[in-house]
Amino acid sequence: MTRSSSEPKNKFSRRTLLKGAAAGGAVVATQGVGGFPTVWAQNTKDVTLVHAGGSYAAIKEIGDQATKDLGFKIVMQAITDDVQLNRSLTQPQTIDINNIDSTKLPYLLGKGAIAPIPVAKYKLWSETVPLFTKGAYPNGTMASTQGLAPIEAMFYADKDAKKLAGKPTEFLTMIPTIYNADTLGIRPDLVGGRDKITSWKDLLDPKFKGKTALVDYAPVGVMDVAMALESRGDFKYADKGNMTKDEIDKTIKIMIDLKKGGHFRSFWSTFDQSVNLMASGEVVVQSMWSPAVTAVRSRGIDCYYVPLKEGYRGWFVGLAPMAHLSGLKLDCAYEYMNWFNSGWQGGFIAKQGYYSAVPATAKKFLTPEEWDYWYDGKPAAVDIKDPYGTLMEKKGSTRDGGAIWDRMGNIACWNTVMDEDRYLTRRWNEFVSS
C-alpha cells in the first residue's frame, strides 16, 4: 500500500520539540513541522508513557533522548517475554506502548489489549522498507512467507482489530521498528575455521556432540532444529513456521534422542547466557543473536555469525499503543512512535547490529564509516564502536553476511507462533526435561 500523493511531502530526520503557547490551558491540535499533529507543551509536560518490551528495544538511553526531544516523559521497562504477555493481558493499564514481535502478536490478537493504528497516523510509512509495506525486498522480489512474515503480521482486516488481513489495509497492528536475520554462532578456532560450518545441518553434526546449544524458547528453538533436519534431508516440512502435530512429534523425537545422547550442552534463555557459553568454549556452535556474537568478539575471542547456505531465520518487532490510551496520552503515544523511527533510535540500535525500518533516517545519525559497515557490508574504514563507545570491531573487519539485503534478502523462515503452539510448548518442555 502506498501513501496518497496529496499527503504532505515534508518529513523529519529528528523530532522537533513540541511547541508551547498560552491558550487558556486548552488542548489544541496543530500541524507540526513533521506533518503530524502537535499538542501544546504545557499540557504534555506532565504526561508519562511506559514503554515495555525486551532489553534489545526498551533501552533507557532511547527513552531519555525521546523525553528530551518530545517534552514529555518516556519510561523504559525491559521485561521478559512471559512477563510482558502476562501484563499485557491481565494488567494492561501498566503499559502504554507495547514493544511486540511476531511471537507475541498472535497471543494479543482479538483480546482488546492493543489498539489498531490508522496508517495515516504513521508519518514515515512511505519511507519504511517495502518488506513491511508490501512484503517485498527493494528489488521487488517477494519475501518468504514461511512462519509469520511481516506482510502477514502488519495489518488488521479492519478497525475492529479482531483478525489479521495478510495484505495492506488502513489499519496497522504495529509501527515496525527493528528487524534482523538470525543464524548460528560458532567458534572458528574450536571448529577448525570459519569455512567448516556452512549449513544448518552442522548444528546436529555428531562431531560437535556436547558442544552445541539452543535458545530455550519453543517457537524459535524448534525452528532452528527444523532448519537443520530439513537441510540434513530427514524430511521436508510444508511450513517450518507452522508445523502439524505429526511434524512436531517427529521433530521432538529426534531432539529427545539427541539430548539423551549428550548432543546438547545447554539451553540458554538470556543474552548473557549465550555470550558466556560461547566465550567460555563450553559451546562451539549454537542458536545466537548477532549482538551476542559481537559481544564475544569484544572480549578478544574469535566468534563468527555464519551466513548459512539455506538462509536465515528472520524476525521483526514494532510498537503498538495499548487500548486504554485516549485523549492527550494517545496523541503523545503517536508522537512518540513517530519519533521512534525518525532517526536517533535507528542510529543507536544500528551500532548494536539491528536494522531500522526507516534506514534513511537512521543514516543521518551514523557516520559514513558506520553506515558503510553496518548497512552496506563494507570493510570498516575505522574502528567500530557500540552506542556506549565500547570497541565492537577493529578497522578492516567486515560484517558477517555482508550488506543489509544480502542478509535480510535471504530469509528462509520468520519467527512465529504456530497454530499448534500449546502442543509444541508441551512437547518442548518434555524435550528439555528428558
Beta strands, then each sheet from edge to edge (+ up, - down):
strand 1: 29-31
strand 2: 37-39
strand 3: 48-53
strand 4: 73-78
strand 5: 97-101
strand 6: 117-118
strand 7: 171-172
strand 8: 175-186
strand 9: 212-215
strand 10: 264-268
strand 11: 285-288
strand 12: 304-305
strand 13: 312-321
strand 14: 355-356
strand 15: 384-385
strand 16: 391-393
strand 17: 411-414
sheet 1: 1+ 2-
sheet 2: 4+ 3+ 5+ 13- 8+ 11- 9- 10-
sheet 3: 4+ 3+ 5+ 13- 17-
sheet 4: 4+ 3+ 5+ 13- 8+ 12-
sheet 5: 4+ 3+ 5+ 13- 8+ 14-
sheet 6: 6+ 7-
sheet 7: 15+ 16-
end
